[in-house]
Amino acid sequence: MKEKVIELIGNSLEELNVYVYDVVYEKEGKYNYLRVVLDSNEMIDMERVVAATKIIDPLLDNLDIEDDNYILDVYAKSKGDE
C-alpha cells in the first residue's frame, strides 16, 4: 500500500516544497490509521501540513484501500528521525 499511496500523491505536494517520507497503515485499538509522514529540506510548519492534507485527502478517495474505514493522519517528520 505504501508504494500505491506514494505513487498516487506523486508530485502533487511539490508546490508546498514537501514530499512523502513514509506511509504507514496500522491499527491502534479499534481504529485504523493511514499515516502519511512528510519531509522537506526546510522546516514544515502546521500551515503546510494542513495544505498538504487538503491535497492528499481527495487523492486517497480514488485509491482502493482494503478497509477504507480509517483515520488520515498527516504530519511532518521530526528533525533527527531516521
VMD Tcl script that builds the backbone (N, CA, C; Angstrom):
set m [mol new atoms 246]
animate dup $m
set s [atomselect $m all]
$s set {name element resname resid chain x y z} {
  {N N MET 1 A 0.820 -1.196 0.000}
  {CA C MET 1 A 0.000 0.000 0.000}
  {C C MET 1 A 0.859 1.254 0.000}
  {N N LYS 2 A 1.983 1.211 0.699}
  {CA C LYS 2 A 2.862 2.371 0.782}
  {C C LYS 2 A 3.223 2.884 -0.604}
  {N N GLU 3 A 3.620 1.990 -1.484}
  {CA C GLU 3 A 4.024 2.369 -2.839}
  {C C GLU 3 A 2.857 2.972 -3.619}
  {N N LYS 4 A 1.644 2.395 -3.438}
  {CA C LYS 4 A 0.457 2.913 -4.125}
  {C C LYS 4 A 0.165 4.355 -3.713}
  {N N VAL 5 A 0.235 4.599 -2.401}
  {CA C VAL 5 A -0.065 5.935 -1.884}
  {C C VAL 5 A 0.980 6.935 -2.380}
  {N N ILE 6 A 2.246 6.564 -2.304}
  {CA C ILE 6 A 3.314 7.466 -2.746}
  {C C ILE 6 A 3.170 7.760 -4.235}
  {N N GLU 7 A 2.865 6.734 -5.015}
  {CA C GLU 7 A 2.675 6.927 -6.466}
  {C C GLU 7 A 1.474 7.819 -6.746}
  {N N LEU 8 A 0.383 7.600 -6.013}
  {CA C LEU 8 A -0.826 8.394 -6.209}
  {C C LEU 8 A -0.593 9.871 -5.889}
  {N N ILE 9 A 0.088 10.137 -4.792}
  {CA C ILE 9 A 0.349 11.518 -4.392}
  {C C ILE 9 A 1.343 12.159 -5.364}
  {N N GLY 10 A 2.305 11.358 -5.814}
  {CA C GLY 10 A 3.256 11.812 -6.821}
  {C C GLY 10 A 3.875 13.155 -6.499}
  {N N ASN 11 A 3.834 14.050 -7.474}
  {CA C ASN 11 A 4.428 15.378 -7.325}
  {C C ASN 11 A 3.423 16.441 -6.885}
  {N N SER 12 A 2.267 16.005 -6.409}
  {CA C SER 12 A 1.211 16.968 -6.073}
  {C C SER 12 A 1.567 17.881 -4.904}
  {N N LEU 13 A 2.580 17.526 -4.132}
  {CA C LEU 13 A 2.976 18.354 -2.986}
  {C C LEU 13 A 4.157 19.256 -3.308}
  {N N GLU 14 A 4.613 19.202 -4.549}
  {CA C GLU 14 A 5.785 19.975 -4.969}
  {C C GLU 14 A 5.648 21.466 -4.685}
  {N N GLU 15 A 4.459 22.001 -4.931}
  {CA C GLU 15 A 4.245 23.439 -4.723}
  {C C GLU 15 A 4.433 23.848 -3.260}
  {N N LEU 16 A 4.294 22.881 -2.340}
  {CA C LEU 16 A 4.487 23.155 -0.912}
  {C C LEU 16 A 5.929 22.896 -0.475}
  {N N ASN 17 A 6.745 22.422 -1.405}
  {CA C ASN 17 A 8.137 22.079 -1.136}
  {C C ASN 17 A 8.253 21.002 -0.057}
  {N N VAL 18 A 7.354 20.013 -0.119}
  {CA C VAL 18 A 7.406 18.853 0.766}
  {C C VAL 18 A 7.247 17.594 -0.074}
  {N N TYR 19 A 7.630 16.475 0.497}
  {CA C TYR 19 A 7.447 15.185 -0.168}
  {C C TYR 19 A 7.066 14.139 0.873}
  {N N VAL 20 A 6.548 13.017 0.396}
  {CA C VAL 20 A 6.149 11.937 1.289}
  {C C VAL 20 A 7.391 11.161 1.699}
  {N N TYR 21 A 7.646 11.126 2.979}
  {CA C TYR 21 A 8.788 10.408 3.537}
  {C C TYR 21 A 8.417 8.949 3.817}
  {N N ASP 22 A 7.202 8.747 4.335}
  {CA C ASP 22 A 6.769 7.401 4.675}
  {C C ASP 22 A 5.247 7.343 4.710}
  {N N VAL 23 A 4.725 6.126 4.543}
  {CA C VAL 23 A 3.295 5.868 4.654}
  {C C VAL 23 A 3.139 4.612 5.500}
  {N N VAL 24 A 2.287 4.699 6.511}
  {CA C VAL 24 A 2.068 3.559 7.396}
  {C C VAL 24 A 0.568 3.378 7.583}
  {N N TYR 25 A 0.102 2.132 7.372}
  {CA C TYR 25 A -1.296 1.793 7.636}
  {C C TYR 25 A -1.279 0.836 8.817}
  {N N GLU 26 A -1.900 1.255 9.933}
  {CA C GLU 26 A -1.844 0.409 11.120}
  {C C GLU 26 A -3.098 0.541 11.958}
  {N N LYS 27 A -3.305 -0.462 12.764}
  {CA C LYS 27 A -4.453 -0.487 13.665}
  {C C LYS 27 A -3.975 -0.150 15.066}
  {N N GLU 28 A -4.691 0.755 15.706}
  {CA C GLU 28 A -4.438 1.094 17.109}
  {C C GLU 28 A -5.768 0.989 17.828}
  {N N GLY 29 A -5.846 0.034 18.722}
  {CA C GLY 29 A -7.123 -0.196 19.391}
  {C C GLY 29 A -8.147 -0.629 18.365}
  {N N LYS 30 A -9.272 0.046 18.338}
  {CA C LYS 30 A -10.312 -0.316 17.370}
  {C C LYS 30 A -10.273 0.551 16.113}
  {N N TYR 31 A -9.275 1.417 15.988}
  {CA C TYR 31 A -9.201 2.339 14.857}
  {C C TYR 31 A -8.054 1.989 13.911}
  {N N ASN 32 A -8.293 2.196 12.622}
  {CA C ASN 32 A -7.251 2.066 11.606}
  {C C ASN 32 A -6.752 3.460 11.261}
  {N N TYR 33 A -5.445 3.588 11.111}
  {CA C TYR 33 A -4.828 4.865 10.767}
  {C C TYR 33 A -4.033 4.727 9.480}
  {N N LEU 34 A -4.194 5.688 8.617}
  {CA C LEU 34 A -3.334 5.813 7.445}
  {C C LEU 34 A -2.485 7.047 7.717}
  {N N ARG 35 A -1.228 6.802 8.045}
  {CA C ARG 35 A -0.326 7.886 8.422}
  {C C ARG 35 A 0.588 8.227 7.256}
  {N N VAL 36 A 0.593 9.495 6.896}
  {CA C VAL 36 A 1.446 9.998 5.827}
  {C C VAL 36 A 2.442 10.956 6.479}
  {N N VAL 37 A 3.709 10.599 6.403}
  {CA C VAL 37 A 4.765 11.396 7.028}
  {C C VAL 37 A 5.428 12.248 5.952}
  {N N LEU 38 A 5.473 13.540 6.182}
  {CA C LEU 38 A 6.049 14.483 5.226}
  {C C LEU 38 A 7.460 14.870 5.631}
  {N N ASP 39 A 8.255 15.241 4.642}
  {CA C ASP 39 A 9.599 15.740 4.909}
  {C C ASP 39 A 9.902 16.854 3.914}
  {N N SER 40 A 10.934 17.621 4.214}
  {CA C SER 40 A 11.342 18.728 3.373}
  {C C SER 40 A 12.779 19.089 3.721}
  {N N ASN 41 A 13.389 19.890 2.889}
  {CA C ASN 41 A 14.728 20.389 3.186}
  {C C ASN 41 A 14.685 21.562 4.157}
  {N N GLU 42 A 13.487 22.032 4.449}
  {CA C GLU 42 A 13.299 23.137 5.388}
  {C C GLU 42 A 12.242 22.734 6.412}
  {N N MET 43 A 12.095 23.523 7.437}
  {CA C MET 43 A 11.112 23.231 8.470}
  {C C MET 43 A 9.694 23.232 7.887}
  {N N ILE 44 A 8.880 22.285 8.306}
  {CA C ILE 44 A 7.489 22.205 7.842}
  {C C ILE 44 A 6.595 22.717 8.965}
  {N N ASP 45 A 5.944 23.844 8.718}
  {CA C ASP 45 A 5.046 24.387 9.735}
  {C C ASP 45 A 3.650 23.773 9.585}
  {N N MET 46 A 2.797 24.057 10.565}
  {CA C MET 46 A 1.457 23.482 10.592}
  {C C MET 46 A 0.628 23.896 9.371}
  {N N GLU 47 A 0.824 25.097 8.873}
  {CA C GLU 47 A 0.074 25.549 7.696}
  {C C GLU 47 A 0.350 24.661 6.487}
  {N N ARG 48 A 1.602 24.266 6.316}
  {CA C ARG 48 A 1.944 23.395 5.183}
  {C C ARG 48 A 1.410 21.974 5.388}
  {N N VAL 49 A 1.378 21.514 6.629}
  {CA C VAL 49 A 0.797 20.196 6.901}
  {C C VAL 49 A -0.691 20.218 6.559}
  {N N VAL 50 A -1.394 21.268 6.954}
  {CA C VAL 50 A -2.818 21.400 6.654}
  {C C VAL 50 A -3.036 21.481 5.137}
  {N N ALA 51 A -2.226 22.280 4.454}
  {CA C ALA 51 A -2.338 22.403 2.997}
  {C C ALA 51 A -2.071 21.062 2.320}
  {N N ALA 52 A -1.090 20.322 2.799}
  {CA C ALA 52 A -0.778 19.004 2.238}
  {C C ALA 52 A -1.940 18.035 2.466}
  {N N THR 53 A -2.542 18.092 3.638}
  {CA C THR 53 A -3.682 17.231 3.946}
  {C C THR 53 A -4.835 17.505 2.988}
  {N N LYS 54 A -5.056 18.768 2.678}
  {CA C LYS 54 A -6.141 19.133 1.748}
  {C C LYS 54 A -5.863 18.638 0.338}
  {N N ILE 55 A -4.623 18.444 -0.009}
  {CA C ILE 55 A -4.263 17.882 -1.318}
  {C C ILE 55 A -4.355 16.359 -1.273}
  {N N ILE 56 A -3.857 15.761 -0.213}
  {CA C ILE 56 A -3.781 14.301 -0.100}
  {C C ILE 56 A -5.151 13.657 0.063}
  {N N ASP 57 A -5.996 14.213 0.894}
  {CA C ASP 57 A -7.281 13.600 1.223}
  {C C ASP 57 A -8.123 13.255 -0.008}
  {N N PRO 58 A -8.377 14.193 -0.931}
  {CA C PRO 58 A -9.190 13.828 -2.095}
  {C C PRO 58 A -8.493 12.819 -3.021}
  {N N LEU 59 A -7.171 12.848 -3.062}
  {CA C LEU 59 A -6.453 11.874 -3.883}
  {C C LEU 59 A -6.665 10.459 -3.349}
  {N N LEU 60 A -6.657 10.315 -2.033}
  {CA C LEU 60 A -6.835 8.995 -1.429}
  {C C LEU 60 A -8.233 8.449 -1.646}
  {N N ASP 61 A -9.202 9.337 -1.863}
  {CA C ASP 61 A -10.559 8.877 -2.149}
  {C C ASP 61 A -10.596 8.033 -3.416}
  {N N ASN 62 A -9.644 8.235 -4.317}
  {CA C ASN 62 A -9.591 7.478 -5.571}
  {C C ASN 62 A -8.817 6.173 -5.443}
  {N N LEU 63 A -8.223 5.927 -4.288}
  {CA C LEU 63 A -7.419 4.734 -4.082}
  {C C LEU 63 A -8.267 3.651 -3.426}
  {N N ASP 64 A -8.160 2.433 -3.940}
  {CA C ASP 64 A -8.910 1.316 -3.390}
  {C C ASP 64 A -8.130 0.736 -2.210}
  {N N ILE 65 A -8.494 1.170 -1.016}
  {CA C ILE 65 A -7.839 0.705 0.201}
  {C C ILE 65 A -8.692 -0.413 0.787}
  {N N GLU 66 A -8.021 -1.517 1.162}
  {CA C GLU 66 A -8.732 -2.716 1.608}
  {C C GLU 66 A -9.803 -2.422 2.648}
  {N N ASP 67 A -9.515 -1.610 3.621}
  {CA C ASP 67 A -10.502 -1.210 4.617}
  {C C ASP 67 A -10.515 0.307 4.612}
  {N N ASP 68 A -11.502 0.868 3.906}
  {CA C ASP 68 A -11.494 2.324 3.743}
  {C C ASP 68 A -12.055 3.064 4.956}
  {N N ASN 69 A -12.201 2.353 6.063}
  {CA C ASN 69 A -12.639 2.980 7.301}
  {C C ASN 69 A -11.399 3.267 8.145}
  {N N TYR 70 A -10.773 4.413 7.874}
  {CA C TYR 70 A -9.526 4.752 8.548}
  {C C TYR 70 A -9.492 6.242 8.869}
  {N N ILE 71 A -8.587 6.601 9.734}
  {CA C ILE 71 A -8.353 7.998 10.083}
  {C C ILE 71 A -7.072 8.425 9.376}
  {N N LEU 72 A -7.167 9.485 8.583}
  {CA C LEU 72 A -5.992 10.011 7.896}
  {C C LEU 72 A -5.208 10.887 8.866}
  {N N ASP 73 A -3.929 10.585 9.000}
  {CA C ASP 73 A -3.059 11.314 9.910}
  {C C ASP 73 A -1.839 11.773 9.110}
  {N N VAL 74 A -1.784 13.065 8.793}
  {CA C VAL 74 A -0.670 13.624 8.029}
  {C C VAL 74 A 0.147 14.490 8.986}
  {N N TYR 75 A 1.458 14.227 9.012}
  {CA C TYR 75 A 2.304 15.019 9.908}
  {C C TYR 75 A 3.720 15.105 9.354}
  {N N ALA 76 A 4.484 16.022 9.907}
  {CA C ALA 76 A 5.858 16.252 9.461}
  {C C ALA 76 A 6.816 15.359 10.251}
  {N N LYS 77 A 7.803 14.858 9.567}
  {CA C LYS 77 A 8.864 14.052 10.180}
  {C C LYS 77 A 9.593 14.933 11.189}
  {N N SER 78 A 9.867 14.383 12.344}
  {CA C SER 78 A 10.599 15.136 13.363}
  {C C SER 78 A 12.064 15.251 12.971}
  {N N LYS 79 A 12.642 16.372 13.275}
  {CA C LYS 79 A 14.053 16.585 12.981}
  {C C LYS 79 A 14.881 15.536 13.717}
  {N N GLY 80 A 15.778 14.896 12.985}
  {CA C GLY 80 A 16.634 13.884 13.580}
  {C C GLY 80 A 16.095 12.483 13.470}
  {N N ASP 81 A 14.822 12.300 13.069}
  {CA C ASP 81 A 14.284 10.960 12.852}
  {C C ASP 81 A 14.943 10.314 11.673}
  {N N GLU 82 A 15.165 9.047 11.752}
  {CA C GLU 82 A 15.743 8.299 10.634}
  {C C GLU 82 A 14.737 7.355 10.079}
}
mol reanalyze $m
mol bondsrecalc $m
mol representation Tube
mol addrep $m
